[in-house]
């Protein structure tokens, strides 16, 4: 099974996105944060849909139609 590592940079970038969205809609920001965490955690499952990342040795998922998360 793959190992998912949430780097400090990932956490800081996600915090920036959540804070930006929360300025207009706190509920939407929290829902997006939860969705992204759930989906990133699911990357360890070999059957979870994802694609090869643009950076070698990484995977990408579309956490939301407006956001692409690399891992």
Secondary structure, 3 states (H helix, E strand, C coil): CCCCCCCHHHHHHHHHHHHHHHCCCHHHHHHHHHHHHHHHHHCCCCCCCCEECCCCCCEEEEEECCEEEEC
